[in-house]
Amino acid sequence: MSPDRGDRLAEYGARVTVHPPHDPPRRRRSLSRSLTSAARAVIGAGFFLAGVPALLWLVGGNPVRRLPAWSQIPDWFERSSGRFTPDVLIGAAFWVMWLLWGVFALLLLAEILAGLTRWRVPALRLPAPLHRLVFGLAGTAALAVTPAGPLGRVANPDPPSTPVAAAEHADVPRQAAARGPAII
């Protein structure tokens, strides 16, 4: 047993075993492509930050005026029927749209700030059940809007073009044809 064995073990424990990933080398893009993508980003952000609220204001009016007075709130809860009039539902829908726009605008501004200053936006850490719910709903929504393709092509494949291929053709069991979006 060597006298410096303990020192080597201590030295080994102090070594870094997890190395941070290195960024891959950036490929140079042409100036016109960079300017085009920057112009598209500025136009898209400008439309989202100015055009969407202008459209909401034009269609729904001032959102603050849609709020009920404080004296109307207890009366609304006391009514047993007629609470959800079309005006109330439309007002609630516009408030939800305004709130969603506000959240997305804050996220967009945070991403713009992160892109300009190289500051990293911290990742949102959800509790495990809520995380599973959110990602399950997002995955289901993605599958629901994804087209499955033509069903007739899977059920009735093209006949072989040559007689030799027809003689060598073996019946292979096929998976059932998709009948709509998958439900998870």
C-alpha positions, 0 to 999 in steps of 0.5 A: 500500500503506497503512502500517498494512496489517501491523497490520490483518493482525495484528489480523485474526489475533487476532480470535476466529473461533469463537464458543461456542454460546449456550444457547437461552432456557429455556421455563418449565414449570409447577410441577406438571410440574417436581415430577412429573418430579423425583419420577419421577427421584428414584424411578427413581434410588432404585430403581436405586441401592437396588432393583437391588442388593437384588434381586441380593442376594436372588436371587444372595446375597452376591457376595463368598461366590461368589468362590473361595478362592485355593487353588481357582484353580490347581486350576480351571485344572488340570482339563481337563473340568468347569470350567464347572459350572452353579454357576460359570456362575451365579456368573460371571453374577451377578458380571457383573451386579454389575459392570455395576450398579456401572458404571451406578451410578457413571455415574448418580451422576456425572450427578446430581452434574453436574446439581446442580453444573452440572459437565460430565462429560467425554466418553469418547474411545475409540480410533477402532477401538473407537469404531467397534465400540461404535457399530456394535454399538449401532446393530445392537442398536437395529435388531435390536429395532426392529419392521419393521411388518407385512409383508403390508401392503407385499406386498399393498397395499389395492386402489383404492377407485374404478374411476377410480383403478384405471384410472390406477394404474401399476405402480411397482416396489416395494422388497423387503419387509423380512424381519427386522432389518437386519444391518450 
